[in-house]
Amino acid sequence: MGIYKWPASLIKVGERILRNFFWSGKPDSRKSCVVAWDKVCKTFKEGGINLRRLKAINQSLMMKLSWNFLNPTDGWSEFMRAKFISKSGNFSRITKGSSIWAGVRGAIDDVCARSGWVIGDGASIDLWRDNGCSSLSLKDWINDDHIPWNDLHAKLSSIIVQGRWTIPGNLQLLFQRLGVDIHSIKINKNNADRRVWKPDLMESSWSKDPSRLFVTKIGRCGGLLFSLTRLFILDLLCGDGDFPTEKFLRMTKSKPKLWNWMADMFQLRNLDRNLYSFLRAGSLMSPYLRDLWTGAVWGGSSLIWQACNNCLYEDLNFSLAIVKRQWLKRIQDCAALSTSLILLVKSCYWELPRIGEIKINTDGAAKGNPGKGGIGCIYRDCNGNVLGTLAKGPGLVSNFMAECEAIIHGVEYAALFGWLIAWIESDSTTAVEAFKTNNIPWTLVAAWENASRNVRNIQFSAKWHEANFSADALSKKGALLHEGVSMYVMGRPDFLKKIEVPMQEYFRLC
């Protein structure tokens, strides 16, 4: 089943069975649905319960086969490519007796649209049909069937000479009209081309994809979480239910008293009787009180719900005092779990590098996320002397991309000056971990491999902003420069009034 495209009728029957089982507990017993199936199948963050649509599962399996087809690593993919790719480089539109090619062919467009290339020698990238230099291939952008595309077989290697771009005039004009500055695309010299998934640089997540490896942020209201919550939370806040037992009626009348008692404890007045209003009331509190209030709302809702069930189904007596004590106990538990419980003062130090080692403190900044960015680097030796500083304007970037580019340019300039042993220190833990695990954004892979190739040894560390303020000042200077403009100063520049003192203690509130 994992290699075939499922018929729509099969998917429809399968989802009907899932729906019936979800709402009635039996696959063949139909029951009225409280929430639309589309909402049920959303992720937890979007208000659903993270069930996957069968169509999306099938499409993700087809995309996996298509990825293997486009990146041959075994005999199956080599055989499929030989059978279904014509001499002109086009994919076959007929099945040729294959039962799986229709599904693979249908998913190829999705894979190509959500993947890109780390350009090496260019031998594997079709100049006209692949999106090696832009989000759209030249063939799709030109979109002219009168051009004899079957006769055009050039590879990207035809415009790469000794690791540099060599673009004919007419092709350069095409790239300009497409809005692509091809000379800004880094070439990973002396390496083969590599296809990679394209991340969404606006977020740390991936682009939209049926397999949910790529999730797009959408509105969370209206999902299953809030739909199910409306079934009982609104009543818990102070609603009067139409239930048969006198104990339950007494419990219902006590709900407003309980919520008013809790609101008075937090000095809250005139709250609307709905979940959104109660949770929103904590937005103006300190982080610690906000944690307590959030725990009080959810903990109280759970307690009242349990008390209602006990009165209705177990015929147990309701005690206002007991519920209050249990409620306070839950708030106490929430206080122990709160990360905002105590503001701690912690310290850090700026350490000297070893003899023969150069320490590069880097920082990146963006006025907005993304926005106009700047990167800064400061180079210091084992005695703490400033050997040089770098400030550059990378253009429109996100904060994470600016941090990564600062590290890459810091190493690149170190290699130019013959500093072969480097210690990179940044105040971005995420960027440092990305370089340590070789998981940097795909658009920077070629630039990083070119920059680090000539450096013998590189180590990374993360330091708080309080001990990295000189690089921060340089990144702000870089944000004032035009895109692509660099300012390198030998020694310590006049505008850098303050630098880190070795082994001096710097403090921050945590």
C-alpha positions in Angstrom: 0.0 0.0 0.0 3.0 2.3 0.5 3.9 2.4 -3.2 0.5 2.9 -4.8 -1.7 5.9 -5.3 -4.9 5.1 -3.4 -8.2 5.5 -5.3 -10.4 8.3 -4.0 -13.2 5.8 -3.3 -10.9 3.8 -1.0 -9.9 6.9 0.9 -13.5 7.9 1.3 -14.4 4.5 2.7 -11.4 4.4 5.0 -12.1 7.8 6.5 -15.8 6.9 7.0 -14.6 3.9 9.1 -12.3 6.2 11.1 -15.0 8.7 11.6 -17.5 6.1 12.8 -15.0 4.6 15.2 -13.9 8.0 16.6 -17.5 9.1 17.4 -19.2 5.8 18.2 -16.4 3.3 19.1 -17.6 1.0 16.3 -16.3 1.1 12.7 -19.7 0.3 11.2 -21.9 2.3 13.5 -22.7 5.9 12.4 -23.2 8.6 14.9 -23.7 12.4 14.6 -20.4 14.3 14.6 -19.9 17.1 17.1 -16.8 18.6 15.3 -16.0 18.6 11.5 -13.5 16.0 10.5 -11.2 18.6 9.0 -10.9 20.1 12.5 -10.3 16.8 14.1 -7.4 16.1 11.7 -5.6 19.3 12.6 -2.4 19.3 14.7 -2.5 19.8 18.5 -1.3 23.4 18.0 -4.0 24.1 15.5 -6.7 22.8 17.8 -7.1 19.2 16.5 -6.0 15.9 17.9 -3.3 15.2 15.3 -5.0 12.6 13.2 -3.8 12.5 9.6 -6.0 12.5 6.5 -5.6 9.4 4.5 -5.1 11.4 1.4 -2.2 13.3 3.1 -0.6 10.0 4.2 -0.8 8.6 0.7 0.7 11.8 -0.8 3.6 11.8 1.7 4.4 8.2 0.8 4.3 9.1 -2.9 6.6 12.1 -2.2 9.0 9.7 -0.4 9.1 7.5 -3.5 9.5 10.6 -5.7 12.4 11.8 -3.6 14.2 8.5 -4.0 13.4 8.7 -7.8 14.9 12.1 -8.1 18.0 11.2 -5.9 19.0 7.8 -7.1 20.8 5.7 -4.4 19.8 2.2 -5.3 19.0 -0.1 -8.2 15.3 0.6 -8.1 15.7 4.3 -8.6 18.2 3.9 -11.4 15.9 1.5 -13.2 12.9 3.8 -12.8 14.9 6.8 -14.1 16.1 4.8 -17.1 12.6 3.8 -17.9 10.6 7.0 -17.3 13.0 9.8 -18.2 13.4 10.4 -21.9 16.6 11.4 -23.6 15.5 15.0 -23.7 15.2 15.0 -19.9 11.4 15.0 -19.6 9.4 12.7 -17.4 7.2 10.2 -19.1 3.4 11.0 -19.1 2.4 7.4 -19.7 2.7 4.5 -17.2 4.4 2.0 -19.6 2.7 -0.8 -17.7 3.9 0.3 -14.3 1.4 0.4 -11.5 3.3 2.8 -9.3 4.5 5.4 -11.8 1.3 7.4 -11.8 1.6 8.1 -8.1 5.3 8.9 -8.3 4.8 11.2 -11.3 2.0 13.0 -9.5 4.2 13.8 -6.5 7.3 14.9 -8.4 6.0 18.5 -8.8 5.4 18.8 -5.0 8.9 17.5 -4.3 10.5 19.8 -6.8 8.6 22.8 -5.5 9.7 22.1 -1.9 13.3 21.2 -2.6 16.4 23.1 -3.7 20.0 22.6 -4.6 23.3 23.1 -2.9 25.3 23.8 -6.1 28.6 22.0 -6.5 30.0 21.2 -9.9 26.6 21.7 -11.6 26.8 18.4 -13.4 23.6 17.0 -11.9 21.4 20.1 -12.4 19.5 20.7 -15.6 20.0 24.4 -16.5 16.5 24.7 -18.0 14.3 22.3 -16.1 15.6 22.3 -12.5 15.2 25.1 -10.0 18.9 25.3 -9.1 19.2 29.1 -9.2 15.7 30.2 -8.4 12.3 29.0 -7.0 11.1 28.5 -10.6 12.9 26.7 -13.4 13.8 28.7 -16.5 11.5 26.5 -18.6 8.5 27.2 -16.4 9.3 30.9 -16.2 9.6 31.3 -20.0 6.5 29.1 -20.6 6.8 29.1 -24.4 6.0 25.8 -26.2 7.4 27.1 -29.4 10.9 26.7 -28.1 12.4 23.3 -28.9 12.9 22.2 -25.3 13.7 18.6 -26.4 16.9 19.9 -28.0 18.1 21.8 -24.9 20.1 19.5 -22.6 22.6 21.9 -21.0 23.6 21.4 -17.4 24.4 24.1 -14.9 28.1 23.1 -15.2 28.2 24.7 -18.6 28.1 28.2 -16.9 30.5 27.3 -14.1 34.2 27.6 -14.8 36.8 26.8 -12.1 34.2 27.3 -9.4 33.0 30.7 -10.7 29.9 31.8 -12.6 30.5 32.5 -16.3 27.1 33.7 -17.6 26.4 34.5 -21.3 24.8 37.9 -21.9 21.4 36.7 -23.0 21.2 34.2 -20.1 22.2 37.0 -17.7 19.3 39.0 -19.0 16.9 36.1 -18.3 18.1 35.9 -14.7 17.8 39.6 -14.2 14.2 39.5 -15.4 13.5 36.7 -13.1 14.9 38.8 -10.2 17.8 36.5 -9.5 21.3 37.8 -8.7 23.0 34.6 -9.7 26.5 35.9 -8.7 25.3 36.0 -5.1 24.6 32.2 -5.1 27.5 30.4 -3.5 29.2 27.5 -5.3 30.4 24.5 -3.2 33.6 24.1 -5.0 35.0 20.6 -5.9 31.9 18.9 -4.6 28.9 17.2 -6.3 25.5 18.8 -6.4 23.1 17.9 -3.6 19.3 18.2 -3.5 17.9 19.3 -0.1 14.6 20.2 1.4 13.9 23.9 1.4 13.1 25.3 4.9 10.8 28.2 5.4 13.2 31.0 6.5 10.4 32.9 8.1 10.1 30.2 10.7 12.2 27.4 12.1 9.5 25.0 10.7 9.2 23.7 7.2 7.0 24.6 4.3 3.6 23.1 4.0 3.6 19.4 3.1 1.1 16.6 3.4 3.4 14.5 5.6 3.3 17.2 8.2 7.1 17.5 8.2 6.1 20.9 6.7 3.6 22.7 8.8 2.1 26.1 8.0 0.9 28.2 10.9 -2.8 28.9 10.7 -5.4 30.3 13.1 -5.9 28.1 16.1 -9.4 29.3 17.1 -12.2 27.1 15.8 -10.2 23.9 16.0 -11.2 20.9 17.9 -9.5 22.0 21.1 -11.8 25.1 21.4 -14.8 23.2 20.0 -14.6 20.5 22.6 -13.8 23.1 25.3 -17.1 25.0 24.5 -19.0 21.8 25.3 -18.2 22.0 29.0 -15.9 24.9 29.9 -18.5 27.6 29.3 -20.8 25.8 31.6 -18.1 25.3 34.2 -17.4 29.1 34.3 -20.9 29.7 35.6 -23.5 28.2 33.4 -26.7 26.8 34.7 -27.3 23.2 33.4 -30.6 21.5 33.1 -29.8 18.4 35.1 -32.1 16.2 37.2 -30.6 15.9 40.7 -30.9 18.5 43.4 -27.2 18.0 44.4 -26.2 18.9 40.9 -28.4 22.0 40.9 -26.8 23.1 44.2 -23.4 22.5 42.6 -24.4 24.6 39.5 -25.4 27.5 41.7 -22.1 27.4 43.5 -20.0 27.8 40.3 -20.2 31.6 40.2 -19.2 31.8 43.9 -16.1 29.7 43.2 -15.0 31.7 40.2 -15.7 35.0 42.0 -13.6 33.7 45.0 -10.7 32.8 42.7 -10.9 36.1 40.8 -10.9 38.0 44.1 -7.7 36.2 45.2 -6.0 37.6 42.1 -7.7 41.0 42.5 -9.6 40.7 39.2 -12.9 42.4 38.6 -15.6 42.4 35.9 -14.5 39.3 34.0 -16.7 38.1 31.2 -17.9 34.6 31.8 -16.0 32.8 29.0 -12.7 30.9 28.8 -11.0 33.5 26.5 -11.7 36.3 28.9 -10.4 34.4 31.9 -7.2 33.4 30.2 -6.7 36.8 28.7 -6.9 38.4 32.2 -3.4 37.0 32.9 -1.7 38.8 30.1 -1.3 41.9 32.3 0.2 40.0 35.2 3.9 39.3 35.9 5.2 36.0 34.4 4.9 34.3 37.8 1.4 35.4 38.5 0.4 34.6 34.9 1.5 31.0 35.4 -0.4 30.8 38.6 -3.6 32.3 37.1 -3.4 30.0 34.0 -3.0 27.0 36.4 -5.9 28.2 38.5 -8.2 28.5 35.4 -7.5 25.1 34.0 -7.2 23.4 37.4 -10.5 24.9 38.6 -12.2 23.9 35.4 -11.1 20.3 35.9 -12.1 20.3 39.6 -15.6 21.7 38.9 -16.1 19.2 36.1 -15.2 16.3 38.4 -17.5 17.7 41.1 -20.4 17.9 38.5 -19.8 14.3 37.5 -19.7 13.1 41.1 -23.0 14.8 41.8 -24.7 13.6 38.6 -23.4 10.1 38.3 -22.1 9.1 41.7 -24.8 10.9 43.7 -22.0 12.3 46.0 -22.4 15.4 48.1 -20.8 18.6 47.1 -18.6 20.6 49.5 -17.6 24.1 48.6 -14.8 24.1 51.2 -13.3 20.8 49.9 -13.3 22.2 46.3 -11.5 25.3 47.5 -8.8 23.4 49.3 -8.3 21.2 46.3 -8.1 24.2 44.0 -5.5 25.9 46.2 -3.5 22.6 46.2 -3.5 22.7 42.4 -2.3 26.3 42.4 0.5 25.3 44.8 1.5 22.5 42.4 1.5 25.0 39.5 3.7 27.3 41.5 6.3 24.6 41.9 6.3 24.0 38.1 6.5 27.6 37.1 9.7 28.7 35.4 9.1 32.2 36.5 9.1 31.4 40.2 12.3 33.2 41.2 14.5 35.7 39.3 18.0 34.4 39.7 21.1 36.5 39.2 23.7 34.5 37.2 27.1 35.3 36.1 29.3 34.5 33.1 32.9 35.3 32.0 34.6 36.2 28.7 37.5 33.8 28.4 40.8 34.2 26.6 41.7 31.8 23.7 44.6 29.5 23.9 48.1 30.4 22.5 48.0 30.2 18.7 44.2 30.4 18.7 42.0 33.3 17.5 38.7 33.9 19.3 35.9 35.3 17.1 32.9 36.7 18.9 30.0 37.0 16.5 26.5 38.5 16.5 23.7 39.0 14.1 20.7 41.3 14.3 17.6 42.2 12.3 15.3 45.2 12.6 12.2 43.0 12.4 12.1 39.3 11.9 12.8 39.3 9.0 14.0 42.8 8.5 17.1 44.8 7.6 20.0 43.0 9.2 23.5 43.5 10.3 26.3 41.1 11.3 29.4 41.8 13.5 32.6 40.0 14.4 35.5 40.9 16.6 38.8 39.0 16.4 41.0 38.7 19.6 44.2 36.8 20.4 45.4 35.0 23.4 46.4 38.2 25.2 42.9 39.8 24.6 44.2 42.2 22.0 41.8 43.2 19.2 43.2 42.1 15.9 40.3 43.4 13.8 36.6 43.9 13.5 34.0 43.2 10.8 30.6 44.8 10.2 28.4 43.9 7.2 24.9 44.5 6.0 23.4 41.2 4.8 20.2 42.8 3.6 16.7 41.4 4.5 17.2 38.5 6.8 15.7 36.8 9.9 17.5 36.9 13.2 18.6 33.3 12.9 20.0 33.8 9.4 21.9 36.8 10.6 23.5 34.9 13.4 24.5 32.1 11.0 25.9 34.5 8.4 27.9 36.3 11.1 29.6 33.0 12.0 30.3 32.2 8.3 31.8 35.6 7.5 33.8 35.5 10.7 35.5 32.3 9.7 35.8 33.4 6.1 37.8 36.6 7.1 39.9 34.5 9.6 41.0 32.2 6.7 41.9 35.2 4.5 44.3 36.4 7.2 45.8 33.0 7.7 44.3 32.3 11.2 44.0 28.6 11.0 42.7 27.8 14.6 39.5 29.6 15.5 37.2 29.7 18.5 33.7 30.9 17.5 31.6 32.3 20.3 28.0 33.6 19.7 25.1 34.6 21.9 22.8 32.4 19.8 22.6 28.9 21.2 20.4 27.9 18.3 23.0 29.0 15.7 25.8 27.3 17.6 23.9 24.0 17.8 23.1 24.2 14.1 26.8 24.4 13.2 27.8 21.8 15.7 25.3 19.3 14.3 25.9 20.4 10.7 22.2 21.4 10.4 22.5 25.0 9.1 20.1 26.4 6.5 20.6 24.9 3.1 21.1 28.2 1.4 24.3 28.7 3.5 25.8 25.2 3.2 28.0 26.1 0.2 29.2 29.3 1.8 30.0 27.6 5.0 31.9 24.7 3.4 33.9 27.2 1.3 34.7 29.4 4.3 35.7 26.5 6.7 37.7 24.6 4.1 40.9 26.6 4.8 40.7 26.7 8.6 42.4 23.8 10.3 40.4 23.6 13.5 37.1 25.3 14.6 35.3 25.0 18.0 32.0 26.6 18.9 30.6 27.9 22.2 27.5 30.0 23.2 27.8 32.9 25.6 25.2 35.2 27.0 24.6 38.6 25.4 26.1 40.2 28.5 29.5 38.9 27.6 29.2 39.4 23.9 28.3 43.1 23.7 31.2 44.2 21.5 30.0 41.9 18.7 26.4 43.2 19.3 27.6 46.8 18.8 29.3 45.8 15.5 26.1 44.0 14.3 24.2 47.2 14.9 26.8 49.1 12.9 26.4 46.6 10.1 22.6 47.1 10.1 23.3 50.7 9.0 25.3 49.6 6.0 23.8 48.9 2.6 23.3 45.3 1.5 26.5 43.5 0.7 28.7 46.4 2.0 31.4 45.2 4.5 33.5 47.3 6.8 36.7 45.6 8.1 39.0 47.5 10.5 42.4 46.3 11.6 42.7 46.7 15.3 40.1 48.3 17.5 37.9 50.9 15.8 37.3 54.2 17.4 33.5 53.8 17.7 33.9 50.6 19.8 34.1 52.3 23.1 33.9 49.1 25.3 35.0 45.5 24.9 34.8 42.5 27.1 37.5 42.3 29.9 39.0 38.8 30.2 37.7 36.9 33.3 35.6 39.8 34.5 32.2 38.7 35.9 29.2 39.7 33.9 25.7 39.3 35.4 22.2 38.7 34.1 18.7 38.0 35.5 17.4 34.5 34.7 
